Amino acid sequence: MNSTILLFFVSMTVLVLLSGLFFNGRSGKNQVVRYLGNGLAFIGLAFGVWTIGYMLGDGGDLKTTVSVGLVITLCGLLFLAMSSRSSKNGSTMALFVVLAIVIAVLRMYFPAAPYISETGYFFFNPQPIIAFLEAILILGVVLPVASSTGQLIGKKNGVWGSLHTLSLSAFAIGGVMLTVSTSEVFLYYVGWVMAVAILVEFTVSAKASY
């Protein structure tokens, strides 16, 4: 087990979960921000499951923990889709549901082969077609949400709104790279980008006015 990698997953779990709880707790009557908070909280829980899988190592069932984390992530993405202005369009939500179901079914027939390298790096190792669909789903949901909720937060403070949009977008792109990368060097830099992004997002959730 690599202590740096473990610290990364623990940090992601705590900061993403707390960001979600802060957005949710400080949302007041703002349903959009509440959905945003719920979505991030679920993704934080997914990182928690992956952290447990990493701690158990190859002796545990990595496939199960990766799959459970994916299901929780899909729940989080659903809440994020609901927080986007585009979610008012029924066809957008229908597309999300159909794509999520397709990914879940394909996962049953073409499971990932996650593993931990000798140096302690955690590779999710999904099948190429599934990695492609997951990338479309994650970026197709999170990037519009980052933009629309950034505009909402920016009505009170433009700086916070811009920081939110940038940090959530960087976190989503980093998340895609985290799951598909096969290079330890690349994962190292992706980890730092995600760490900085979620730290900024946590600050926005705790300090910004909505």
Buried (B, 14 or more C-beta within 10 A) or exposed (E): EBEEBBEBBBBBBBBBBBBBBBBBEBBEEBEBBBBBBBBBBBBBBBBBBBBBBBEBEEEEEBBEBBBBBBBBBBBBBBBBBBBBBBBEEEEBBEBBEEBBEBBBEBBEEEBBEBEBEEEBBBBBBBBEEBBEBBBBBBBBBBBBBBBBBBBBBBEEBEEBBBBBBBBBBBBBBBBBBBBBBEEBEEBBEBBEBBBBBBBBBBBBBEEBEB
